[in-house]
Amino acid sequence: MQTKTIKPVVCLFLILEILDIILTVTGIRYYGLIEKNPLIITLGLYGFLTYKMVASLALAGLMQIKNFKWVNIIAIVITALPVLWNIIQMIK
């Protein structure tokens, strides 16, 4: 029986997504930050989080199966930006 391991890039992507969710909820609830994403306004916070989790898992699955290095790099950069933004906003 062969065991499949998760690629490091997929682990990094999922960690960044989890950090984004945690920091977004923390920033809104405890730091008074305002979310600018129109999807949150439309779906509400919990609807948006559900949507984000489903989309993140789908992209992580694609990243695990296919080896498009440029897609992996773009996904990591795009996922890291909101994490950095939330941290900067909370430090202010």
Legacy VTK file of the C-alpha trace (Angstrom):
# vtk DataFile Version 3.0
C-alpha trace
ASCII
DATASET POLYDATA
POINTS 92 float
0.000 0.000 0.000
1.463 3.328 -1.078
1.026 6.413 1.085
0.632 9.772 -0.615
2.196 12.786 1.003
0.981 16.319 0.720
3.283 18.580 -1.284
4.982 21.325 0.759
3.496 24.015 -1.493
-0.007 22.699 -0.735
0.728 22.736 3.009
1.975 26.325 2.765
-1.096 27.346 0.772
-3.480 25.776 3.308
-1.615 27.313 6.263
-1.837 30.751 4.645
-5.548 30.266 3.963
-6.181 29.252 7.581
-4.184 32.267 8.786
-6.205 34.516 6.482
-9.480 33.213 7.894
-8.315 33.497 11.515
-6.867 36.974 11.043
-9.939 38.208 9.148
-12.355 37.039 11.831
-10.080 38.319 14.630
-9.604 41.665 12.934
-13.339 42.174 12.405
-14.402 41.010 15.874
-11.649 42.380 18.114
-9.805 45.105 16.243
-12.739 46.842 14.568
-11.409 46.260 11.077
-13.820 46.511 8.177
-13.801 43.898 5.424
-13.652 45.424 1.954
-14.429 42.216 0.063
-17.865 42.546 -1.602
-18.454 38.789 -1.207
-18.595 39.174 2.570
-21.151 41.933 2.205
-23.223 39.734 -0.123
-22.843 36.328 1.562
-22.278 37.389 5.159
-19.252 36.323 7.147
-20.182 32.659 7.589
-21.321 32.255 3.986
-18.076 33.786 2.821
-16.015 31.527 5.094
-17.842 28.476 3.731
-17.217 29.648 0.161
-13.545 30.359 0.956
-13.014 26.920 2.509
-14.584 25.102 -0.450
-12.593 27.148 -2.980
-9.359 26.711 -1.002
-9.762 22.947 -0.760
-10.541 22.734 -4.483
-7.429 24.746 -5.384
-5.303 22.745 -2.925
-6.516 19.541 -4.573
-5.599 20.906 -7.995
-2.184 21.973 -6.714
-1.656 18.482 -5.280
-2.617 16.692 -8.493
-1.084 18.972 -11.125
2.389 20.466 -11.114
1.978 23.933 -12.583
4.813 25.813 -10.894
3.592 29.227 -12.016
0.093 28.529 -10.658
1.596 27.449 -7.342
3.683 30.614 -7.086
0.763 32.869 -7.981
-1.529 31.065 -5.507
0.990 31.452 -2.676
1.599 35.142 -3.397
-2.107 35.945 -3.696
-2.842 34.026 -0.505
-0.007 35.669 1.438
-1.069 39.234 0.592
-4.262 39.327 2.728
-2.388 37.702 5.626
0.276 40.412 5.519
-2.354 43.122 5.079
-4.337 41.914 8.109
-1.214 41.777 10.266
-0.206 45.303 9.247
-3.709 46.615 9.959
-3.791 44.997 13.403
-0.377 46.411 14.338
-1.385 50.004 13.454
LINES 1 93
92 0 1 2 3 4 5 6 7 8 9 10 11 12 13 14 15 16 17 18 19 20 21 22 23 24 25 26 27 28 29 30 31 32 33 34 35 36 37 38 39 40 41 42 43 44 45 46 47 48 49 50 51 52 53 54 55 56 57 58 59 60 61 62 63 64 65 66 67 68 69 70 71 72 73 74 75 76 77 78 79 80 81 82 83 84 85 86 87 88 89 90 91
